[in-house]
Amino acid sequence: MKAPLAEKISCKLTQHNDTRVDNYYWLRERNNPKVTAYLNAENKYLKAKLAHTNALQKTLFKEIVNRIQPEDASVPYLDNGFYYYERYEKGSEHPLICRKADRANAKEELLIDSNKLAKGQSYFDLGDYAVSSDNKIIAYSTDCLGRRFYTIYFKTIATGKIQTTILPNTEGSIVWAKGSKLFFFVKKDLETLRDYQVFRQNLDTPNEQAQLVFEEKNQAFNVEIDQTKSEKYILINSMSTTSTEVLYLDSSNPIGKFKVFQKRAKNLEYIIEHHTDSFYILSNLNRKNFDILKTPISNTEKEHWKSCFEQKKSTFVEEFDVFEKHIVITERKDALIKMRIIDLTNGEAHYLDFGEPAYEAWISDNSEFNSQKLRFGYSSMTTPTSYFDYDMESKKKALLKQQKVEGNFDTKNYTTERLYAIASDGVKIPISIVYKTGVELSNDKPLLLYAYGSYGYSSDVYFSAARLSLLNRGFIYAIAHVRGGQEKGRVWYEDGKLLNKKHTFTDFITCTKFLQDKGYSKPEKTFAEGGSAGGLLMGVVANMSPKLYAGIIAEVPFVDVLTTMLDDTIPLTTGEYEEWGNPNNIEFYKYIKSYSPYDCIARQEYPAMLITTGLHDSQVQYWEPAKWVAKLRIYNTSSNNIFLYTNMKTGHSGASGRFEVYKEVALSYAFMLDILNALRRINS
């Protein structure tokens, strides 16, 4: 079966006296039957070319889902007199949201049955839920398209009755005022997909009477609604990539007017939390790597912010949580997370010890302000996700739950390491790896290297039961903590964005060569994977160093960077200028053009590639990967397959459901294993 060839229709795009010809610009026409036909033809081609792997895909899928506990439940957390938790019933794709009163022998109350809500839907996502302060009404949101437009519903808990008030086209979250009538929510802009308006509404009034309390007019900013842990203040957070503005309202007067905490300023970021007569603030005001500051309630402008706790220069402060007598600070140093616990009564501080060379740890559900116990989560490449309660007074921790892996899993059967590659400019790039204990590390082993490297998002290591299907087949799995993330602090992020963006790409290539030179694998058995902005990374390395990889997996990849960033009609584009630069400025135009994967496709031998997208993707529009594949087919001089898979029912996050999602994982794994099987046949 021959690969589909998309029709060429010349479209000239001119900027700064530079004209580019885009023969596949027409694929943007979502409602054009030719577009649908082309996407379906690509899916048919992939299905036919990989039909011989169907049995392997089924085996992989069965392996993965058989490791999932059929019946499972999250660790309950206490909030306003009730313990809340999610649980799964045997065979179910979606969770049940439940609670029990904080008393002996309390009966379970089923708040939301996501499986019933998802029935008949090709895609379903339960966005968020919030219970009113009098515990009588639960608000919840759903998305049945994958485009991240959520509809909010209200349900009377005692009767199960759904209220007549239904709110479409929202961000998905609400904040209740006292009682069960007044609430705040955020609407999305239908054109730009921005979260931009905050409304106040009474449950007894029709939608058209909802009161607009804030509108963000700057297209670089998105808004969210929140509440301090003390429930004393309702917050509106308006955020861009490099700037923040918080508005706050005393929750005892919910019909009052929001006040600005600190006016937005260029390169000033901050978040706030209330504590007794003060606010604690996480901000980069005085320190590039952020700091915890404090200000009295009466004076919230930055001139009154005072640093609270001494920080080492190399430590990056990531987040914090406040309790009545303690503050917990998540820090990063040398690309590792540390949790610092400070006693607010005497200033004494200590750290939680995690004891592995590479891991992920996070502050979990801690709704109770006056608790002395910290709930935190922990995971590593060899340790399944675990939840602990840590007594901040006695310094004792208790394991509450560890993700159960069905079958014969034993953490001792797997080994994790932290390595460092040296970039051409001398910086040390961390690499986290995991493999099956006892596997002989040689260049004959297959390697899968993953990275993201954008927006300051850190690619923390984590446990994956699905990944065991690769490790058990001899794979080495690695994460390259490249610049553009925030693993090594704010400088690590800034050194991988705007006019430094190419560091992200060269770091990944450096890590690939390092692992190959150290004998972990060789190009014929090395695979690369990344999604979204990590898909951009895949596109660039495919152009720059195609011979380093046997195969590349690019999920929902952002690959038509220049055209997208020049088109402010495309949703979310203008808010991205602070990350990539505005190509209406000629300096950024030239720089982006010099790496944009779609623009830099060359006539050369490309590795095998599996490229995925979702028709309803709101973050990276489907046409970017579609155009990319169409052009790659013309320029690729190798016989390697280039596949495009479009999920015609979903968006940026792919398939929904705790089992269904693994069908696409099984496809990716089979894609790599098929290449290795072909290599064995050639060499045998």
N, C-alpha and C positions, 0 to 999 in steps of 0.2 A: 504494500500500500504506500503510495507516494504521500509525502507531507503536503498539507494544504499550502497554497501560495495565495496570499492576500492580494487583492487587486491594487495596482499602483495608480493613485490619483495625485498628481503633483500639486503641492501646496507650498507657496513661497512665504517664508517668515523672515521679515527684515527688521533689524534693530541695530542701531549704531553703525549704519551703512554696511552691515554684514547680513548677507542673505543665506538662509539655510533652506534646503528643499526637503520637505517632509512628505514622503509618498503615502504615508499611512495615517495622516491626520484625520481622515474621514472615519476612522474607527471610533472616534469620540461620539458618533451619532448613535446614541443608546437605542433609539426607537427605529433605527434603520434595519429592515429585515436582513439586509446583507451582512450587517454586523453580527446579528444573532446567528446567522447561518455560518459565518466564519468561526465564531467561538464554538459552536456545536461541532463543526468539522474538526477543529483542533482536539476537542474531547474524544471524538470518534477515532481519530488517528492515534492518540495516546492509548486508548483502550485496545485498539487492534495490535499496535506494536508491542504492548506489554501483556498481551493475552496469555502468553506462555508463562507469565509470573502469577497468574490468578491463584493457583494453588498455594504458591509461596505467600501471597498477600493474605489469603485466608488463614494460613498457618500463623503468620505474624500477628494478625488481628486476634486470633484465638489465644495465642500466647499472652498478649498484652492484657486483654480483658479478663483472662483467667487469673491474673495477678491482683485484680481489683476485688476487694472484699464485697460480696454480694449485698450485704446489709451493713450499713455504716452510719456513724453519727459524729458530728463535731463535738468538741468539748463545750459544755454549757457555760455561759458567762452571765453574771448577775447584772441586772439593770432595772432599777426602779421597782424592786420587789419580785422580779420574775427572772428565772433562768431561761435564756434563749439558746436554741441550738438548731442545727439542720441535720436531717437524717435522710438516708436513702433506703428504699425498700428493694428487695431482691428483683433484679431485672429492670429497675426504673432508670430512666435517663436523667431525670431532674429531681431536685431535692424537695422535701417537705420542710416547711418552716414551722417550728413548734416552740412551745414554752411550758414551763411549770412554775407554779407559785413557790415562793421561798418558804416552804413549810414541809413538814414530814408527810409522806404519803400523798403528796399533791398529784393530781391527775394531769396527764398531758393535754394541752390544748393545741389542736391543729390550726395554725393561722393561715397558711398558704399551701395548697397542693399544686406545685408547679407542673406536675404531670398532667393534671386535668386542664390547666391553662394552656399547655403546649399541644394538647390533642388536636390533630388536624392541621397543625402548623408545620411547614417544612423547615422553619427555623424558629427558635425560641430562646430568649434570654430574659431571666428575671433580673432586673436592674438593681433596685434597692428597695428597702422597706423600712418603715419607721412607725413606731407605736406612739399614740398620743400620750401626754403626760398623765392622764387619768386612766390609762391602760384600757380604754374602751374601743378605740378605732385603730386599725392598722392601714397605713397607706403603702401601696407597693406599685412598682412600675414594670412594664414589659415591653420588649422589642421583638416583633415578629417578622422583621425583614433583614436585620443585620446592618442597618444604616445608622444605628445609634440614635434614632428618634424614639423616645420612650413615652408611653401613655401611662398616666398615673390613675390608679383606682383606689377607692376607699371602701373598707369593709368593716361592718360592725362585728366585733369579735364574738359577742354573746350569741348573736342570731345567725351569723354568717351572711347577712344581707349586704349586697353591694350597693353603695350609695349612688344616687343619680349623677353626682358630680364626677365627671371624667375629664381628664386633662391630657389632650394629645400634644405631640411635638414638644416634649420637654426634655431636659437633661436627665431626668429620672429620679432625682432626690427631692425630698421635702424636709423642712424643719417645722416642727409644731411649736406654737406658742402654748401657754398654759391651758389645760383643758383639752377639749377634743373638737374645737370648731375652727379656730384661726390657724393658718399655716402659711408658709412661704415656699415658693418654688421658682425654678428657672426655665424660661422658654428658649428654644433654639430658633435661629434664623433659618428659614426654609431654603434660602438661596446659598448662604455662605456656610451653613451648618454650625455657626458659632453659637455657644451658650452666651446670650447677651442681655436678657431682660430678667429682672427679679420682680415677682408679683406677690402681693399679699391678698389672701382670699379667705372668706368665711365659707365653711362647708355648706351652709344653708343658702348661699347666694349663687346665682347662675354665673357661668364663666365670664360673661361679658361685663360683669360688675367687679371682676378682679381688679385690684388697684396696682398699677405700675409704680414701684417704689425706687427702681434703679434701672437705667439703661446704659450699657457700655457702648459708646459710639466709636471708639477706637478699634478698628478691625484687627489690630495686633493682640487684643486682649480678649480673654474669656472669663466668665464669671461663674462662681459656685456659691451655694448657700451652705452655711455651717453653723455650729453652735459651740460655745465653749464647754469644756467638760463639766464645769460648775453649773451649767445651764443658766448662768446669770446673764449671758449676752448672746444675741443672735448676730452672726457675721455674714458679710458679703465680701468674698475674696475676688478681686479682679486682678488677673495675672496675665502677663506676657512671658516670653522666654527669659527676659532679663529685668523685669520690673513688676512690682506689686503695689496694690493699694487695697487696704482693708477698711470697710465701713462697719460700724458696730451699733447695736441698739440694745438698750436695757430690756431684757425679756419681761420685766414686770410692767412695762408699758409698750406692748407689741404694736400698738397703733401709732406710736411715736415716729420721729424722723431719725433716720440713720445718720451718724456722725462719722466723719473721716478720721481714722486713727492717725495716719501719716500720709500726706499727699504723695502721689507717685512721683518718682524721680528716676532719671536714667540710671540704669545699673544698680538700683536699690531694690533688693528683694527682702521680704520679711513675712513671717507668719506669727500669730499671737495666740496666747492662752492665758486665761484669767486665773489668779490665785489670790484669795482674800482681798487685800486692798491694793493689789498691783497687777500688772500684766507682765508675763514673761514673753520674750520675743526671740525668735531665731532669725538672725539677719546677717547680711554681709556688710553692714554699715561701717564697721571698723576693721573688718578682717575678711580678706578674700575667701578664706576657708570657712567663713561663717562663725558665729559666736552666739552665746546665750546672753541676752541683756534683760534689763528689768526697768520698768517705769511705773510711777504711781498712776492710779486711775484718773486723777485730776489733770495730769499733764502727759499726753500721749505722743506729742511731737518728738522727733528724733533727737532734738537738743537735750532731752531729759533722759534718754536711754543710757543706762550704765551697765558695763560688763559685770557679770556676776561671778564667773568661775574662770580661773586661769586655764589657758589652752596652749599646748605646745604648737610651735609654728607649723609643723608638718601634719598636724591633726585636722581632719575635715569634720565639721559638725553637721550631721545629716538631718536628725530629727530629735524630738524630745517629747516627754509626757510628764504631766504634773500630778502629784498626789498631795494630800494634806501635809505630810511631813517629809516628802521626798520629791526629788526630780530625777528623771532617768533620761540620759543623753546617749543617743547612738552616734558613735564617732567612727571615722575610717582612718586607718594608718597603715601604710604599706599594703594597700589594697585588701585589708582585712577589717571586718566590722568588730567594734568593741562596744560594750555597754557600760557606761559609767553611772553609778548610782550615788547620789549626794543626799546626805541627811540635812534637811533645811534647818533643823534646830541647832546643830553644832558645826555644820560645814564639812563634816568628815565624808570622804569619798572612797569608793572602792570599785573595782571592775569585776564583771562576770568573766570567768575563764571558760573558754569553749573547747580548747584542747585538740583541735585538728588543724592540719596545715592549710586547708581551704574549706570554707563553710559559708552559710548564710544564716543570719539571725535577725529577728525583727520584733518590735513591740506589738503585741497582739491586742485582744479586746480587754480594755481596762476602764470600764465605765464608772466604777465606784471611786469617787474622789478620796474618801476617807479610808481606803484600804492600805494596808502595809504590804500587800502581796502584789508582785508584778507578774502579769501573764505575758510570756514571750514564746516565740516560735523559733525553731532551729532545724536546719537541714544541711546536709553536705552531699557530696557525690556518692557517698557510701552509707549515709545515715538517713533513713526515711524521715519525712516531716514529723517533727515532735513538738509537743506543747508542754510547757512547764509553768508551775507557779513558784515564784521565788520570794521568800520572806526577806524583805529588805532590812529587817531588824536582826533576825537570828542568822541571816545569810545562808539559809538552807533552801535547797530547791527540791521540788517534787515533780517527777514525770507524771503528767496526767494522761497522755495518749501519744502513742507513736503509730504512724501510718502502718497498717498491717499489709504485708506483701504476701499474697497467697502463694502456695507452692513451697519449694525448698530454699527460699532465699535466706542467706546468711551474710551479714555485713562483712564478715571476715573474709569472704570469698572475693572481695573487691578491694583494690588499692587506689588511693588518691595521692597526688603529689602537686606541689607548686613549683614551677620552673620560671626562669626569666630569660627572655631573649633581649639582645641589645640592638636598639635601632641605630641607624646610621649617624644620628646626632647624639648618640651616647646614652639615651634614656633606657631604663630597664622596663620591659613590657612583661607583666605577669601573665603566666599561662597556667591554668588549672587543668589537670588531666586525671582520668580515671580509666582503669582497665581491670580485667579479671586477674586476681592474684594467681601467680604461677605462670602467666602468659609470658613467653620469652619475648622481650622487647627487641625487635629486629625490624629492618626496613622491609621485611616481607609482610608486616602486619598492616591491615587497613586502618586508616585514621580518618575521623570526622572532626573537623575544626569549625567551631561556631564563633561568631562575634556579632555585636550590634554597633556600638560606638557612636551614638548621636544623642543629642538633647540632654546630655549629662546623666543619662540612664545607665546605671552600673549593671553589668552582666554578672550578677552574683551566682555562685555555684548552687546547685540544688539537686535533690534526689529525683530520679525519674525511673519509675518501675518499667515504663515502656522501653527505656534505653537499655535495659538488661538484655533485650533481644539482640542488640548489637554486641554488647560486651561478651555475652555468652558465645557469640560466633567469632570472637577474637578481635573485635574492633577496639581501638583506643579512641576515647572521646576526649576532646579538649575544648576549652573556652579560652579565647585570646582576649585579654582585657585591654583592648586597644584604646588609644586616645579618642576623645569624643564622649566617652563615658566619664564617670566621676569616681572611679575606683581609687584613684590616688589623689583625690582632692579637686578643687576648682580649677587649678592650673591644667590638670589632666583633661578636663572638659574644654577649656578655652584653647588648648593646644590642638584640638581636633574639630574646630568649627570655623565658619567664615573663611578667611584667607589662609587658615591652617588646616583646612579639611583634609588635605591629601595625606596628612600624618595618619589618619584613620586607615587609609588604604595601604600605605607603605608599612605600617605596623603589622597589619594582617599578613602581608607577604613575608615580612621579616620572621614572624612567628612560624609560618609554614616552612620556610627554608631552614629555620633553626631546628624544628622537629625532624625534618628530613635529614639534615646534616648530623643530628645526634642519633640517627638510626631508628627513630620511631616508626618511620614509614618511607615510602618513595612516591614519586609523582603518579605512577601507574595505579597506586592504591590510596591516594589522598583525595578526600572529599571536603568540600566547603559548604557551609550552610549559613544563611542569614535571612531575616524577614523584615519587611517594611524599610526603614532606613538601613537596616542590616542587609536588605535586598539590594539597595544601592551599592553597598560595599561589595556584594557578590558581582554586580554588574561591572564595577570598576576593575576588580582583580581579574575577572574573565578577560577584559580587554588588555590589561597590563601584563599579566603573567599566566596566560592560558595553559602553558605546558607544565605548570606545577600541580595540576589537578586532573584526576580521572573523571570527576563529575562535580557539578555545582547544583545546589538546591537553593532557589531564590523564591521565597514566599512573599506574596503581595509586595513586590519590589518597587521602590521609588526610583525609577530609572530614566525618566524623561525630565530631568531636573530643570534644565534651562527653559524649555517650553512652558512647563507648569509654573515656574516662578515668574515668568513674564506675563502670565494670564491671570489677572486678578478676578476673573469671573469664575475660576475654579475654586470650589470650597476650600477654605482654610489656608489659601496661598499667602495672603498678606501677613498673616500671623507667623509665617515661617521666615520672614526676612532676617530676623535676629539670629536665626540658626545658620542659614545658607548665604545670606547677603541678598541685596536687591539688585537683580541684573539690569534694571533700568539705569543703574550706575555702571559705566563701561568697565571699570576695574573688576567688579563682581561678574559682569557678563563674560569677560574673557576667562576669568578663573573658573567659573562654573562650566563653561563650554569645554574647558581643557580636561574635565574629568567626567562630565555627564555621560553615563553609559550609552544612551541611545545615540548621542552625537558622535561618540568616539568608536563606534563599531568599525573594525578594520577587516580587510580581506586577509584572513588568517585562519589557522586551525583552532577551533574552539573545542573545549571538552564537552562531554555529554552534559546536558542541562535539563533540569526539571523546574519549571517555572509555574507558580500557582497564583490564582487571583480569585476574587469574589465579585460577581456582577454588581452587587449592591455596596461595594466598598466605599465608605465615606472618607477614608483617610488617603488611600492611594487609589485613584480611579482605575477601573479595570483596563482602560485603554492603554495605560502605560506599559504593563507587561505584554499586552496583545501586540502593540506596535513593535516592541522590542523583539519579540519572537519573530514577527514577520520580517523584520530587517536582518536579524541574525541569520535567518535561513538563506538569504541572498548572498551574504558575505562569507559565511562559514565554508572553509575549504576542506574540512575534515568530513569523515563519514559518520561522526558521532551524532546521536540523536539529540534533537532539541525539542522538548515537549512543553506544551502549554496546557495546563488544566484550569478550567474556569468552573468554579462552583456556582451554578446559575441561581442558587437559592440563598446565598449568604453574602456577608460583607467582609470586613477587614479581619475579623477574628476567626473566620472559617466556620466549620460545622459546629453545631451546638449539641449538648448532651454528653454525659460522662463516658459513654461507649462509642457513639457515632463519630466523635472526633478522631478516634484512633484508626479509622479507615484511611484517612489521609496520611497519618503517620506510617501505617503499613505500606502505603503506596511509595512513600519516600524511601523507606528501608528497602523495599523490593527493588526500587530503581538502582540503588547502590549495589546491592547483592547481585543483581543481574549483570552489572558491569564486571564485578569480580569473577562471577562464574564464566563470563565470556573470556576473561583474561586467562583463567585456568585452562579453558579449552584450547586457547591459542598456544599456551606453553606446554600442554601435555602431548 
